[in-house]
Amino acid sequence: MTHPATSALAHLRRPRLLIRAARFGLSDYDRTRCLRRILPDACAKTQANPLSPLIEQEAQYEARRAAGDAGYMVARHVEILIALISEAQRVLRPSAPV
């Protein structure tokens, strides 16, 4: 059974460099620490399934990147992408350690 959010992830189109950086960072992903930092207000509620809030936050960062917003932080965007990819992997392969 697939999660509804995974279909949204399948349609993401981001610059190759952002995706490569996120994939590189997957090995250092610490779920508890990273989710607390990325989703501080919703951490307790989203710990079980943080995909939807991560997708929303990543979309906001992508919009800022595409608009050339001076406040856009590429490191934060990569951090969100790392969490998003890792959490999607957890949904798709629940028994796999991520």
Protein Blocks (a to p, Z undefined) as FASTA:
>chain_A
ZZfklmmmmmpccdfklmmmmmmmmmmpcfklmmmmmmmmlmmmmmmmmmlmmmmmmmmm
mmmmmnopakbcfklmmmmmmmmmmmmmmmmmmmbcZZ
